[in-house]
Amino acid sequence: MDAYNGIMKRLFSWLYRHRYPYISLIAINISRKQLLHNLHEFMRIAPNGRVAPVLKSNAYGHGLIEVARILERERIKQVKTRRGGIPFFIIDSYFEAVTLRSNGIQTPLLIIGYTRPETIAQSRLKNVMFTITTIDTLKQITSYQSPIFDFRSRKISINLKIDTGMHRQGMLPGDIDQIDHFIDINPSIVIKGICSHFSDADNQDSSFTESQIHKWNKIVHHLTSEYSSIEYIHISNTDGHRFIKESHANLSRLGIGLYGLTDGGKFAPRLHLKPVMNMQTIITGIKKITRDDTVGYGNTFKAEKEMTIANIPVGYYEGIDRRLSNSGTILVGNERIPCPIVGRVSMNITTIDVSNVLKVSIGTPVTVISDNAQDKNSIIEMAQKCNTIPYEIAVKIPSHLKKVVVA
């Protein structure tokens, strides 16, 4: 049924495009080659070569369905060749699980975020695990299961999340002894995995992370001796790969590193990571301004000489952070000439200085976001300019913008 729904959705999409022909002004290109390159880099150091890709938040802005399809094909290849592998995809919400299944994605899923107990109890999605962070949720799952059904015949697969020091989500170590009671009274619940999360793995001072690992290793020993059903043991996120050898685990979770938006030099051996996404658009307007003319809302930019300025149809709604006003850079033309942003970034328009571009006209191609990490308009560089993290820049790219998978 899920595959059928996916086929019908693509058919209606095709019919819609042909009834209302339209070429988007903005294209998000997703590199299959670079995504898989990053995956394989982390598989080199992951426990048993097993990596669970994190696809939450629209695959960190890269396109949930597009990224899932690339990775599902890769997973099928890995199963055939018995190379390490992708045990499951990680998402944040039940909505994302439904979206993936509706688009024909068959890979097992782990929902890492909170799911209502009644949703867990009544779910009919196949091969989906739920993360449980409190004893109370275990209790509520049983209370929400319908008495009409014999819940012992339908298994609910869960991952227990343990709080080893982040103090955000997860059961405290002292809560673990209560688990037995709820598993005994509701045998439909199967503990398929245990997990925790590092809060400070990117810090050069590893003392706090080491304290988390110490707690985690003791908990792993206790729970795996109690529950033979535990198949997945994971604590390492992207930065946590630095601590693979010290942590008891048989797979790792890979989020920001999958998309090439972190420094590969912090790992041993060094990982050569490549950004996966670029954003392309065109020049939509050009004009000359003279000395003392101002540009944009608030007149925050004043020309010191005669200039040629141009508009592009991208603003903070499309993911160009407003903090890049009067400080960011865009690459113009096939020569990728750096052109500074002038004036404030608007909702759907950004103005740039193209005075140094010899041949520019309406329709000239523009690289808004570069997939070269060293370019000033790469996500990594934009985040530094905005005094934030690459996550924030990437996830703000709207899901409605067309994603094109390229080689």
Phi, psi and omega in degrees: 000318180298318179295320178298314179300321179296318179296316181295322179297317180293325178295312179296325178296318178296315180297320181296316181296324181281336176281325180236075183300137187198134175252120182295144176284340185233135177231133173258113180265128180246120183275113176298317183299316183285327176298313181290327175301312180296319177303312182293327176300315181285331177298334179297331185244354182287155178301124180060017182068021185253128182229130174259107181292140178263119184246014183294165178052052179058042181054051180054040178085358186269353180106104184303307185290317182299314181292319180299320180294319177300313185287328179294319177298319179295320180297319178299318177297318182295322178298320181291324183265353180059037177263116174037242168129173178254106181287325180194166171264150177249130177229173184264328193223161175296325177302317179294324177297314178298318180300315180296313181295324180292339179256018171085008179282124186255349182303140174305150184233147169240118174275113186272338180273179182289134173236136180303138180304323180294327177292316177300314184296328187254001184297141176243008177290140181269147176055046176237127175256149180244140177272127180251125186246352180219152174297323182300325179295319176302317180297316184290328179303315180296319183291334181271348180290137184290133178291347179294328184258149172275099188294347178291340181274348180237121185272141174249111183272130182230156165247127175276127176261127184251133177275108179258008177147349179286329177058042175243297175235161171114154176285138173288150181309328180291344180276343191299325183296343180277350184299318184309317184301314185282332175290324180293319183277346179224081182292356175288341179276123180241124178279102181270338183202164172228145184210162172212184185217132176284139179257347189217030188291342180271001181278135177298329174278109187268010187298318181292318178298321178296325177292323176296317180298320179300314178296315183300313183299322178294319180293319178301314180300318181294310186288321180291335176282337180271325188234107180287347181285347184292119182250329185242129180230115186210136176226332187283125167267194183306302182293335180292349176298343177294340187245023183304315186292333182273340188261137173283110181197157177238010171196169177230161177259138184233110179253262188302328180293331178300326184265006175072026186252037175213167183277117180287350182285349182277353183257160176231119359290163181301137177256136180261096186262149183228127175304143188264335190248144162224155179242129181241146172208199181223162170289132181244357179191145181221143174203160175264140171232159183249174180307138179076358172291146178252162184229130169082177179301139174077000180051043185282346176240130177237127182291135177266352179200178175294137184220160168249124179242158182219154176255146169235148188276050182221131178220203183289340174293327181271003174109005176270107188303136181297337178290352176276359177304129178060018179215338182279175182224143177235146178262127187244138176079172178293340177278353178054056180280125179295128180230124184288147171286132179240136183079180181284141170293126180266182183298315183230009182222138170233137180255137182230157178270112180250023183301330183267005178265119186290318181239104179221138180206171175299128184103351177299133182292149182224136172260107182281314176238125182267148174262017170258114187301336182276344180291147183293342178251025168284160181299321180298314180291322178298320180296319178296318179298325182270002181056046178221197182248154181303328178309312186296319180294314186294313187287346178277357175286120190297146181291339183284343180291134185298130176257128179243118178279123179244169182298000000 
